[in-house]
Amino acid sequence: MQDSISIQPKPRLTSLSHGGGCGCKIAPGVLAELLAGIPAAQPFGNLMVGSETSDDAAVYRLNDQQALIATTDFFMPIVDDPYDFGRIAAANALSDVYAMGGSPIMALAIVGMPINVLPKSDIAAILQGGAAVCAQAGIPVAGGHSIDSIEPIYGLAAMGLAHPDHIKRNADAKAGDVLILGKALGVGILSAALKKDMLNADGYRAMVDSTTQLNRPGAILGGLQGVHAVTDVTGFGLLGHTLEVARASGLSARLRHADLPWLPGVRQLAAQGAVTGASGRNWASYGASIALAGHVDDTMRALLCDPQTSGGLLVSCSPGVAEQVLDMFHSEGFGQAAVIGELRDGGPAVQVE
């Protein structure tokens, strides 16, 4: 009698990790605790941007015409399709270069995979997805490092260039600036819905289309007069990253929740309970600095704290160039870009109307 052979089903990517996408980030309050004991970096002549204001990347002046932008970003799967996971992780990592006003020039892959659990074809597809997005950005994946890990991890160390005068720090926003958001919100809600089998095919496609869209407008924003500060909205949610700009610039931000752009179905899914744990951790970390209008209910609060993966650029610019910035976003394929608030003297805090 021949023994029967048991074939184990291929595991879902998202089942192999405790979190996904930028929702994996350590909560901002915990991160602040961890970094509190690390002494501030000593002044270094050519280091233009370090860790002092929690900016998107480090920047090092090479000469009068060039500044090197360096960043790293990696996380666990937000989707089950390995190729899409690779694409999303790569687009998210390159976003930090664009958020500083630069253009990427090269990337290195960061790879940690459960090599005896995940099919090698899936791991290869993850790498192929990341390489495809880098090719779309016009850069090579020139190498990297890999380890055998319990949970699947993928991302990039990315480098870019910009003119030193075109670097957009999160600390240079000005009172009177308007705030423009480049992408619709709700990626964390859609990812939570996916894990709960609540997300339909249209919702999945909207999530992947948003998270794989390269934030190329950042390189254009770097050269625009009147654009003072840029960051990207990722794991700390819209409120967290707006608060970072306000704190770094010594200002108060006002957001109009009625003007915020949302991915399709997000508000309905949030009302049905498709909310990430990271949303609550975000609020616990920075809620003391946020003033919510009385009509902002718990569901809207969760949406405002929703961790974004490969989210949109948040731009602080003078009112006189707001239309130019919006037109540029729209012409580059970011149709939901919108003015969502402004910055004032006072703070640092964020008020939501």
Buried (B, 14 or more C-beta within 10 A) or exposed (E): EEEEEEEEEEBEBBEBBEBBBBBBBBBBBEBEEEEEEEEEEEEEEEBBBBEEBBBBBBBBBEEEEEBBBBBBBBBBBBBBBBBBBBBBBBBBBBBBBBBBBBBBBBBBBBBBBBEEBBEEEBBEBBBEBBBBBBEBBEBEBEEBEBEEEEBBBBBBBBBBBBBBEBBBBBBBBBBEBBBBBBBBBBBBBBBBBBBEEBBEEEBBEBBBEBBBBBBBBBBBBBEBEBBBBBBBBBBBBBBBBBBBBBBBBEBBBBBBBEEBBBBBBBBEBBBBEBBBBBBBBBBBBBBEBBEBEEEBEEBBBBBBBBBBBBBBBBBBBBEEBBEBBBEBBEEBEBEBBBBBBBBBEEBBBBBBB
